Amino acid sequence: MNTTVPEGVALAEAVVAKSAEVPAAVGLIVAAPATHLCCVSEVVDGTRVELSAQNCADHVSGAYTGEVSAPMLVSAGCQWTILGHSERRQYYGETDAKLVEKTKLALEAGLGVILCVGENLDEREAGKHFEVCTEQIKNVLFNFTAEDMKKIVVAYEPVWAIGTGKTATAAQAEEIHACIRKVLAEKFGAQVADDTTILYGGSCKPSNAKELFAQPDIDGGLIGGAALKADDFIAIAMSF
């Protein structure tokens, strides 16, 4: 929940202007607040930069005041939506069951889904991090098909390392990414698991991106604070 509409548009314009510096094989997505989507869509239209929402509703339409549905997001120019972000889970009580509904509706509307999973500090200190992430993947993605997985990206968020002063090492991030890929392979087969993009979402910045992205199972980043500066966002994208 950052930037006013003019600030968000300026940020998107700066990302687009600098996007030519990024290798062609690296995908670029900006995830704007709902109020910004129509304006930012005009900025990124016809460029290599794709547009994502930060959430979507678990209904298509109706008496759900304040909610924004997947078809609305498509009509605003989105190609993607983030679902199950740790803040949505933590502050707004989003459950895996609700995320199944949201994912289903997003896919039906033609949106790609960036599904977030991850453990909090208590779960990490109790040694339950593999268990928690495995459970979240199974509870949501095992309800979908191998075909659906072509439109789904997984983002791992070590919730305990976001804004706490603690940091996940590249090795800690990699072992969870490898675990997620293994769980996906058990359900969908090795090919689908290999083809699934798994992003790291725990305070990725220009100074640590290169080491993170060098790990075999880390395919990119879900960038938070560093994405509020176009130079930092582009520097991360150029770390591959």
Phi and psi restraints in degrees (value plus and minus 20) as a CYANA .aco file:
   2 ASN   PHI    -155.2  -115.2
   2 ASN   PSI     132.3   172.3
   3 THR   PHI      55.1    95.1
   3 THR   PSI     125.3   165.3
   4 THR   PHI    -101.5   -61.5
   4 THR   PSI     153.5   193.5
   5 VAL   PHI     -79.5   -39.5
   5 VAL   PSI     -68.7   -28.7
   6 PRO   PHI     -80.4   -40.4
   6 PRO   PSI     -58.2   -18.2
   7 GLU   PHI     -85.9   -45.9
   7 GLU   PSI     -61.3   -21.3
   8 GLY   PHI     -84.8   -44.8
   8 GLY   PSI     -61.0   -21.0
   9 VAL   PHI     -83.4   -43.4
   9 VAL   PSI     -64.1   -24.1
  10 ALA   PHI     -81.6   -41.6
  10 ALA   PSI     -60.2   -20.2
  11 LEU   PHI     -83.8   -43.8
  11 LEU   PSI     -65.5   -25.5
  12 ALA   PHI     -82.9   -42.9
  12 ALA   PSI     -60.0   -20.0
  13 GLU   PHI     -82.8   -42.8
  13 GLU   PSI     -59.4   -19.4
  14 ALA   PHI     -87.0   -47.0
  14 ALA   PSI     -59.8   -19.8
  15 VAL   PHI     -83.7   -43.7
  15 VAL   PSI     -65.9   -25.9
  16 VAL   PHI     -80.8   -40.8
  16 VAL   PSI     -64.2   -24.2
  17 ALA   PHI     -80.8   -40.8
  17 ALA   PSI     -55.4   -15.4
  18 LYS   PHI    -113.1   -73.1
  18 LYS   PSI     -26.1    13.9
  19 SER   PHI     -84.9   -44.9
  19 SER   PSI     -43.2    -3.2
  20 ALA   PHI     -83.7   -43.7
  20 ALA   PSI     -41.9    -1.9
  21 GLU   PHI     -94.9   -54.9
  21 GLU   PSI     -37.7     2.3
  22 VAL   PHI    -107.1   -67.1
  22 VAL   PSI     115.4   155.4
  23 PRO   PHI     -71.9   -31.9
  23 PRO   PSI     123.1   163.1
  24 ALA   PHI     -79.5   -39.5
  24 ALA   PSI     -48.4    -8.4
  25 ALA   PHI     -96.8   -56.8
  25 ALA   PSI     -29.3    10.7
  26 VAL   PHI    -112.8   -72.8
  26 VAL   PSI     103.1   143.1
  27 GLY   PHI    -100.6   -60.6
  27 GLY   PSI     123.1   163.1
  28 LEU   PHI    -143.6  -103.6
  28 LEU   PSI     104.5   144.5
  29 ILE   PHI    -149.8  -109.8
  29 ILE   PSI     114.6   154.6
  30 VAL   PHI    -130.3   -90.3
  30 VAL   PSI     115.7   155.7
  31 ALA   PHI    -133.6   -93.6
  31 ALA   PSI      82.6   122.6
  32 ALA   PHI    -117.7   -77.7
  32 ALA   PSI     136.7   176.7
  33 PRO   PHI     -79.7   -39.7
  33 PRO   PSI     135.2   175.2
  34 ALA   PHI     -75.9   -35.9
  34 ALA   PSI     -56.5   -16.5
  35 THR   PHI     -84.5   -44.5
  35 THR   PSI     -42.2    -2.2
  36 HIS   PHI    -115.5   -75.5
  36 HIS   PSI     -34.0     6.0
  37 LEU   PHI     -78.6   -38.6
  37 LEU   PSI     -67.4   -27.4
  38 CYS   PHI     -80.9   -40.9
  38 CYS   PSI     -63.1   -23.1
  39 CYS   PHI     -88.1   -48.1
  39 CYS   PSI     -64.2   -24.2
  40 VAL   PHI     -88.8   -48.8
  40 VAL   PSI     -52.8   -12.8
  41 SER   PHI     -77.6   -37.6
  41 SER   PSI     -60.3   -20.3
  42 GLU   PHI     -85.5   -45.5
  42 GLU   PSI     -54.6   -14.6
  43 VAL   PHI     -88.8   -48.8
  43 VAL   PSI     -62.1   -22.1
  44 VAL   PHI    -111.2   -71.2
  44 VAL   PSI     -30.1     9.9
  45 ASP   PHI     -76.0   -36.0
  45 ASP   PSI     108.2   148.2
  46 GLY   PHI      61.0   101.0
  46 GLY   PSI     -17.7    22.3
  47 THR   PHI    -126.6   -86.6
  47 THR   PSI     158.6   198.6
  48 ARG   PHI     -98.6   -58.6
  48 ARG   PSI     -30.3     9.7
  49 VAL   PHI    -103.7   -63.7
  49 VAL   PSI     106.3   146.3
  50 GLU   PHI    -118.0   -78.0
  50 GLU   PSI     143.7   183.7
  51 LEU   PHI    -137.4   -97.4
  51 LEU   PSI     114.1   154.1
  52 SER   PHI    -145.2  -105.2
  52 SER   PSI     128.5   168.5
  53 ALA   PHI    -106.7   -66.7
  53 ALA   PSI     147.8   187.8
  54 GLN   PHI    -116.1   -76.1
  54 GLN   PSI     -26.0    14.0
  55 ASN   PHI    -193.1  -153.1
  55 ASN   PSI     145.4   185.4
  56 CYS   PHI    -168.7  -128.7
  56 CYS   PSI     143.5   183.5
  57 ALA   PHI     -95.1   -55.1
  57 ALA   PSI     143.2   183.2
  58 ASP   PHI    -118.4   -78.4
  58 ASP   PSI       0.3    40.3
  59 HIS   PHI    -159.5  -119.5
  59 HIS   PSI     137.1   177.1
  60 VAL   PHI    -101.0   -61.0
  60 VAL   PSI     -58.9   -18.9
  61 SER   PHI    -187.2  -147.2
  61 SER   PSI     157.7   197.7
  62 GLY   PHI     100.8   140.8
  62 GLY   PSI    -179.1  -139.1
  63 ALA   PHI    -103.6   -63.6
  63 ALA   PSI      47.6    87.6
  64 TYR   PHI    -151.4  -111.4
  64 TYR   PSI      44.1    84.1
  65 THR   PHI     -72.0   -32.0
  65 THR   PSI     111.3   151.3
  66 GLY   PHI      72.6   112.6
  66 GLY   PSI     -33.5     6.5
  67 GLU   PHI    -104.8   -64.8
  67 GLU   PSI     137.8   177.8
  68 VAL   PHI    -145.8  -105.8
  68 VAL   PSI      97.7   137.7
  69 SER   PHI    -105.2   -65.2
  69 SER   PSI     144.7   184.7
  70 ALA   PHI     -80.3   -40.3
  70 ALA   PSI     -64.9   -24.9
  71 PRO   PHI     -81.4   -41.4
  71 PRO   PSI     -54.0   -14.0
  72 MET   PHI     -82.7   -42.7
  72 MET   PSI     -61.9   -21.9
  73 LEU   PHI     -84.1   -44.1
  73 LEU   PSI     -61.0   -21.0
  74 VAL   PHI     -82.0   -42.0
  74 VAL   PSI     -63.1   -23.1
  75 SER   PHI     -87.4   -47.4
  75 SER   PSI     -41.6    -1.6
  76 ALA   PHI    -106.5   -66.5
  76 ALA   PSI     -23.0    17.0
  77 GLY   PHI      85.0   125.0
  77 GLY   PSI     -10.6    29.4
  78 CYS   PHI     -98.8   -58.8
  78 CYS   PSI     124.7   164.7
  79 GLN   PHI    -125.5   -85.5
  79 GLN   PSI     -37.2     2.8
  80 TRP   PHI    -159.0  -119.0
  80 TRP   PSI     141.6   181.6
  81 THR   PHI    -161.0  -121.0
  81 THR   PSI     122.1   162.1
  82 ILE   PHI    -102.2   -62.2
  82 ILE   PSI     117.5   157.5
  83 LEU   PHI    -152.8  -112.8
  83 LEU   PSI     124.4   164.4
  84 GLY   PHI      52.1    92.1
  84 GLY   PSI       3.4    43.4
  85 HIS   PHI     -74.4   -34.4
  85 HIS   PSI     126.5   166.5
  86 SER   PHI     -75.2   -35.2
  86 SER   PSI     -53.0   -13.0
  87 GLU   PHI     -91.8   -51.8
  87 GLU   PSI     -53.8   -13.8
  88 ARG   PHI     -87.2   -47.2
  88 ARG   PSI     -60.9   -20.9
  89 ARG   PHI     -86.9   -46.9
  89 ARG   PSI     -64.6   -24.6
  90 GLN   PHI     -93.7   -53.7
  90 GLN   PSI     -66.3   -26.3
  91 TYR   PHI    -115.9   -75.9
  91 TYR   PSI     -42.4    -2.4
  92 TYR   PHI    -140.1  -100.1
  92 TYR   PSI      -7.8    32.2
  93 GLY   PHI      43.7    83.7
  93 GLY   PSI       8.1    48.1
  94 GLU   PHI     -89.5   -49.5
  94 GLU   PSI     109.4   149.4
  95 THR   PHI    -124.7   -84.7
  95 THR   PSI     144.9   184.9
  96 ASP   PHI     -79.7   -39.7
  96 ASP   PSI     -58.7   -18.7
  97 ALA   PHI     -81.1   -41.1
  97 ALA   PSI     -61.3   -21.3
  98 LYS   PHI     -87.4   -47.4
  98 LYS   PSI     -55.3   -15.3
  99 LEU   PHI     -89.3   -49.3
  99 LEU   PSI     -49.1    -9.1
 100 VAL   PHI     -81.5   -41.5
 100 VAL   PSI     -66.8   -26.8
 101 GLU   PHI     -81.7   -41.7
 101 GLU   PSI     -66.7   -26.7
 102 LYS   PHI     -83.2   -43.2
 102 LYS   PSI     -63.0   -23.0
 103 THR   PHI     -82.7   -42.7
 103 THR   PSI     -64.0   -24.0
 104 LYS   PHI     -78.3   -38.3
 104 LYS   PSI     -68.4   -28.4
 105 LEU   PHI     -88.2   -48.2
 105 LEU   PSI     -57.5   -17.5
 106 ALA   PHI     -82.5   -42.5
 106 ALA   PSI     -67.3   -27.3
 107 LEU   PHI     -83.6   -43.6
 107 LEU   PSI     -61.5   -21.5
 108 GLU   PHI     -81.8   -41.8
 108 GLU   PSI     -53.0   -13.0
 109 ALA   PHI    -100.8   -60.8
 109 ALA   PSI     -29.7    10.3
 110 GLY   PHI      76.8   116.8
 110 GLY   PSI      -8.2    31.8
 111 LEU   PHI    -107.6   -67.6
 111 LEU   PSI     125.5   165.5
 112 GLY   PHI    -100.1   -60.1
 112 GLY   PSI     132.6   172.6
 113 VAL   PHI    -138.5   -98.5
 113 VAL   PSI     110.4   150.4
 114 ILE   PHI    -125.2   -85.2
 114 ILE   PSI      80.3   120.3
 115 LEU   PHI    -112.5   -72.5
 115 LEU   PSI     103.6   143.6
 116 CYS   PHI    -113.9   -73.9
 116 CYS   PSI     118.4   158.4
 117 VAL   PHI    -155.4  -115.4
 117 VAL   PSI     141.1   181.1
 118 GLY   PHI     140.7   180.7
 118 GLY   PSI     141.6   181.6
 119 GLU   PHI    -127.6   -87.6
 119 GLU   PSI     131.4   171.4
 120 ASN   PHI    -108.8   -68.8
 120 ASN   PSI    -198.5  -158.5
 121 LEU   PHI     -82.9   -42.9
 121 LEU   PSI     -64.7   -24.7
 122 ASP   PHI     -79.1   -39.1
 122 ASP   PSI     -63.6   -23.6
 123 GLU   PHI     -87.7   -47.7
 123 GLU   PSI     -58.6   -18.6
 124 ARG   PHI     -85.0   -45.0
 124 ARG   PSI     -65.8   -25.8
 125 GLU   PHI     -89.5   -49.5
 125 GLU   PSI     -44.1    -4.1
 126 ALA   PHI    -105.4   -65.4
 126 ALA   PSI     -19.1    20.9
 127 GLY   PHI      52.9    92.9
 127 GLY   PSI       3.7    43.7
 128 LYS   PHI    -121.6   -81.6
 128 LYS   PSI      -7.2    32.8
 129 HIS   PHI     -81.8   -41.8
 129 HIS   PSI     -61.2   -21.2
 130 PHE   PHI     -85.7   -45.7
 130 PHE   PSI     -62.9   -22.9
 131 GLU   PHI     -81.3   -41.3
 131 GLU   PSI     -66.7   -26.7
 132 VAL   PHI     -83.2   -43.2
 132 VAL   PSI     -68.4   -28.4
 133 CYS   PHI     -86.0   -46.0
 133 CYS   PSI     -60.1   -20.1
 134 THR   PHI     -80.7   -40.7
 134 THR   PSI     -65.4   -25.4
 135 GLU   PHI     -81.1   -41.1
 135 GLU   PSI     -65.2   -25.2
 136 GLN   PHI     -83.4   -43.4
 136 GLN   PSI     -61.4   -21.4
 137 ILE   PHI     -82.7   -42.7
 137 ILE   PSI     -68.1   -28.1
 138 LYS   PHI     -83.7   -43.7
 138 LYS   PSI     -64.8   -24.8
 139 ASN   PHI     -81.9   -41.9
 139 ASN   PSI     -52.4   -12.4
 140 VAL   PHI    -121.1   -81.1
 140 VAL   PSI     -81.5   -41.5
 141 LEU   PHI     -95.2   -55.2
 141 LEU   PSI     -41.6    -1.6
 142 PHE   PHI     -91.1   -51.1
 142 PHE   PSI     -24.8    15.2
 143 ASN   PHI    -107.8   -67.8
 143 ASN   PSI     -18.8    21.2
 144 PHE   PHI    -139.2   -99.2
 144 PHE   PSI     153.3   193.3
 145 THR   PHI    -121.9   -81.9
 145 THR   PSI     148.8   188.8
 146 ALA   PHI     -80.2   -40.2
 146 ALA   PSI     -54.7   -14.7
 147 GLU   PHI     -85.5   -45.5
 147 GLU   PSI     -63.1   -23.1
 148 ASP   PHI     -79.0   -39.0
 148 ASP   PSI     -56.5   -16.5
 149 MET   PHI     -82.3   -42.3
 149 MET   PSI     -38.5     1.5
 150 LYS   PHI     -85.4   -45.4
 150 LYS   PSI     -41.2    -1.2
 151 LYS   PHI    -128.2   -88.2
 151 LYS   PSI      -9.4    30.6
 152 ILE   PHI    -139.7   -99.7
 152 ILE   PSI     111.4   151.4
 153 VAL   PHI    -132.8   -92.8
 153 VAL   PSI     121.4   161.4
 154 VAL   PHI    -125.0   -85.0
 154 VAL   PSI     116.4   156.4
 155 ALA   PHI    -141.0  -101.0
 155 ALA   PSI     103.0   143.0
 156 TYR   PHI    -112.2   -72.2
 156 TYR   PSI     102.4   142.4
 157 GLU   PHI    -135.4   -95.4
 157 GLU   PSI      90.3   130.3
 158 PRO   PHI     -96.5   -56.5
 158 PRO   PSI      73.3   113.3
 159 VAL   PHI     -76.3   -36.3
 159 VAL   PSI     -51.7   -11.7
 160 TRP   PHI     -88.7   -48.7
 160 TRP   PSI     -36.2     3.8
 161 ALA   PHI    -123.9   -83.9
 161 ALA   PSI     -16.0    24.0
 162 ILE   PHI    -119.9   -79.9
 162 ILE   PSI      91.5   131.5
 163 GLY   PHI      49.0    89.0
 163 GLY   PSI      -1.3    38.7
 164 THR   PHI    -129.2   -89.2
 164 THR   PSI     -29.0    11.0
 165 GLY   PHI      68.6   108.6
 165 GLY   PSI     -35.4     4.6
 166 LYS   PHI    -107.3   -67.3
 166 LYS   PSI     130.0   170.0
 167 THR   PHI    -151.3  -111.3
 167 THR   PSI     124.3   164.3
 168 ALA   PHI    -103.5   -63.5
 168 ALA   PSI     116.3   156.3
 169 THR   PHI     -96.6   -56.6
 169 THR   PSI     143.2   183.2
 170 ALA   PHI     -79.1   -39.1
 170 ALA   PSI     -55.5   -15.5
 171 ALA   PHI     -88.0   -48.0
 171 ALA   PSI     -60.6   -20.6
 172 GLN   PHI     -84.1   -44.1
 172 GLN   PSI     -61.0   -21.0
 173 ALA   PHI     -84.6   -44.6
 173 ALA   PSI     -65.5   -25.5
 174 GLU   PHI     -80.7   -40.7
 174 GLU   PSI     -61.5   -21.5
 175 GLU   PHI     -85.6   -45.6
 175 GLU   PSI     -52.4   -12.4
 176 ILE   PHI     -93.5   -53.5
 176 ILE   PSI     -61.8   -21.8
 177 HIS   PHI     -79.0   -39.0
 177 HIS   PSI     -63.0   -23.0
 178 ALA   PHI     -83.7   -43.7
 178 ALA   PSI     -59.1   -19.1
 179 CYS   PHI     -82.6   -42.6
 179 CYS   PSI     -65.4   -25.4
 180 ILE   PHI     -80.3   -40.3
 180 ILE   PSI     -64.0   -24.0
 181 ARG   PHI     -84.6   -44.6
 181 ARG   PSI     -57.1   -17.1
 182 LYS   PHI     -85.2   -45.2
 182 LYS   PSI     -62.1   -22.1
 183 VAL   PHI     -83.7   -43.7
 183 VAL   PSI     -62.4   -22.4
 184 LEU   PHI     -84.2   -44.2
 184 LEU   PSI     -58.7   -18.7
 185 ALA   PHI     -84.2   -44.2
 185 ALA   PSI     -56.9   -16.9
 186 GLU   PHI     -83.1   -43.1
 186 GLU   PSI     -53.6   -13.6
 187 LYS   PHI    -111.0   -71.0
 187 LYS   PSI     -66.1   -26.1
 188 PHE   PHI    -128.7   -88.7
 188 PHE   PSI     -27.7    12.3
 189 GLY   PHI      77.0   117.0
 189 GLY   PSI     139.8   179.8
 190 ALA   PHI     -83.0   -43.0
 190 ALA   PSI     -57.7   -17.7
 191 GLN   PHI     -83.4   -43.4
 191 GLN   PSI     -67.1   -27.1
 192 VAL   PHI     -83.4   -43.4
 192 VAL   PSI     -63.0   -23.0
 193 ALA   PHI     -81.0   -41.0
 193 ALA   PSI     -63.1   -23.1
 194 ASP   PHI     -86.1   -46.1
 194 ASP   PSI     -55.6   -15.6
 195 ASP   PHI     -99.3   -59.3
 195 ASP   PSI     -36.4     3.6
 196 THR   PHI     -95.8   -55.8
 196 THR   PSI     108.9   148.9
 197 THR   PHI     -99.3   -59.3
 197 THR   PSI     106.9   146.9
 198 ILE   PHI    -138.7   -98.7
 198 ILE   PSI      98.9   138.9
 199 LEU   PHI    -119.9   -79.9
 199 LEU   PSI     131.5   171.5
 200 TYR   PHI    -120.9   -80.9
 200 TYR   PSI     108.5   148.5
 201 GLY   PHI    -143.4  -103.4
 201 GLY   PSI      25.6    65.6
 202 GLY   PHI    -146.8  -106.8
 202 GLY   PSI      58.8    98.8
 203 SER   PHI      38.6    78.6
 203 SER   PSI      32.6    72.6
 204 CYS   PHI    -101.6   -61.6
 204 CYS   PSI     109.8   149.8
 205 LYS   PHI    -164.0  -124.0
 205 LYS   PSI     151.1   191.1
 206 PRO   PHI     -74.7   -34.7
 206 PRO   PSI     -53.0   -13.0
 207 SER   PHI     -93.2   -53.2
 207 SER   PSI     -44.1    -4.1
 208 ASN   PHI    -138.7   -98.7
 208 ASN   PSI     -22.9    17.1
 209 ALA   PHI     -82.2   -42.2
 209 ALA   PSI     -61.8   -21.8
 210 LYS   PHI     -81.0   -41.0
 210 LYS   PSI     -64.5   -24.5
 211 GLU   PHI     -86.1   -46.1
 211 GLU   PSI     -61.5   -21.5
 212 LEU   PHI     -83.1   -43.1
 212 LEU   PSI     -68.7   -28.7
 213 PHE   PHI     -92.2   -52.2
 213 PHE   PSI     -33.6     6.4
 214 ALA   PHI     -95.1   -55.1
 214 ALA   PSI     -35.5     4.5
 215 GLN   PHI     -91.0   -51.0
 215 GLN   PSI     122.6   162.6
 216 PRO   PHI     -81.9   -41.9
 216 PRO   PSI     -49.5    -9.5
 217 ASP   PHI    -126.8   -86.8
 217 ASP   PSI     -15.2    24.8
 218 ILE   PHI    -119.6   -79.6
 218 ILE   PSI      91.2   131.2
 219 ASP   PHI    -117.4   -77.4
 219 ASP   PSI     -23.3    16.7
 220 GLY   PHI     143.2   183.2
 220 GLY   PSI    -187.8  -147.8
 221 GLY   PHI    -151.0  -111.0
 221 GLY   PSI     127.8   167.8
 222 LEU   PHI    -121.9   -81.9
 222 LEU   PSI      82.8   122.8
 223 ILE   PHI    -113.8   -73.8
 223 ILE   PSI     110.0   150.0
 224 GLY   PHI    -116.7   -76.7
 224 GLY   PSI    -127.1   -87.1
 225 GLY   PHI     -75.5   -35.5
 225 GLY   PSI     -56.9   -16.9
 226 ALA   PHI     -87.3   -47.3
 226 ALA   PSI     -38.5     1.5
 227 ALA   PHI     -99.1   -59.1
 227 ALA   PSI     -27.1    12.9
 228 LEU   PHI    -101.1   -61.1
 228 LEU   PSI     -24.8    15.2
 229 LYS   PHI    -141.8  -101.8
 229 LYS   PSI      98.5   138.5
 230 ALA   PHI     -76.9   -36.9
 230 ALA   PSI     -59.5   -19.5
 231 ASP   PHI     -81.4   -41.4
 231 ASP   PSI     -62.1   -22.1
 232 ASP   PHI     -87.9   -47.9
 232 ASP   PSI     -63.8   -23.8
 233 PHE   PHI     -79.0   -39.0
 233 PHE   PSI     -66.5   -26.5
 234 ILE   PHI     -87.8   -47.8
 234 ILE   PSI     -57.2   -17.2
 235 ALA   PHI     -82.7   -42.7
 235 ALA   PSI     -58.7   -18.7
 236 ILE   PHI     -83.8   -43.8
 236 ILE   PSI     -65.6   -25.6
 237 ALA   PHI     -81.7   -41.7
 237 ALA   PSI     -48.8    -8.8
 238 MET   PHI    -107.6   -67.6
 238 MET   PSI     -15.8    24.2
 239 SER   PHI    -101.0   -61.0
 239 SER   PSI     -26.1    13.9
